[in-house]
Amino acid sequence: MSDTSLSSASLHFVRVTHKTCWAFLRLRTADGRVGEGEATLTGRQDGLVAAAERLVPLALSQASLQRPGAFAESHPPDNIQKAAVVSAIDQALWSLRAQVDGRSLARTFGVQREQIPVYANINRRTEDRSPAGFAASAQAAIAAGHVAFKVAPFDEVSAEICAQGDGVQAMQAGLARVAAVRDAVGPHARLMVDCHWRFDEATARALNEAAARLGVHWIETPLPESEVNIPALVRLRRQGNALGMRQAGLETSVGWQTMRPFCEAGAYDVVMPDMKYIGGIHEMQCTAAECEALGVQVSPHNPSGPICHAASLQVSASLGAFDMLERQFDESPLFDKLVDAPFAEISDGRAALPGGPGLGVELDDAVLRRHADRPSREWR
């Protein structure tokens, strides 16, 4: 009988671009299986290492493949660094459990959909921040099979500029980028606009009016997501809905309880729990169930590396209240190279589930070493 007890773990960082560094956690069993999870939190690698130093030894001594979700449930995160490590451990444990059972993670949880609707986040790919640069990225995404697109175009806007009364003027360059993408994708494609918490309510109201004229599907994270801003977010959602748009947010939330006040108040049509931050697969499933009961849709946030993408695809197959999954489009060829390009091509805006047991993908050791941002950390 094989020994599936945990024997070792390692943490790896991969430098993708000057802006992006992916983080991956590996758990190994005594019989040689490897489970992988992603903990990417770009810009906070040292915090991830510190959280891993506390949590990974606990996982090696406490976690069991007989109850793979128990570790995450017994270590609820209270900050985003802890959340990212707990979630990566949870992804890896569930992958190992599914591997032992000889089935995919999606089959472990039950499949509601075989094809996962996805949208292309073209923002990080777009180094040329001109309208033409955004349009070129959109055209590349169309050629790759996408029918829905997201941009984060408001480089010139900040909370300080809005407070000075100059936000409407500052957002015009971003609106020109949105207009260029709309022209590139046509009048009927879903086009989402991410504001990265840069606006105040007055400027966001003007943005809603302008975005509606461009046929925007949703406005994402217009305001800082503090509870004091919930009434303003509710007002903005009502305005947006009256204009034919939706409002989305909560991508950095840690745990359902931090989302609850916003969802119960009606601040968003769509929430965006991130596999890496929400607190693990159970917490993602719990969030989806709670949202379904409240009539809120779930569109998982997923602008990172291939392991999180694989885990998000697998779990999205089973979620209720599911809308569509984010996909970081063409930021780097390492996305495919790191896992030896197992992902199927996007067809009509839908992604097939990776085949094989567990996550259906695994990191390539040689590529992982070649692009290491720092030495890996090992635990035994």
Disulfide bonds with the S-S distance in Angstrom:
none
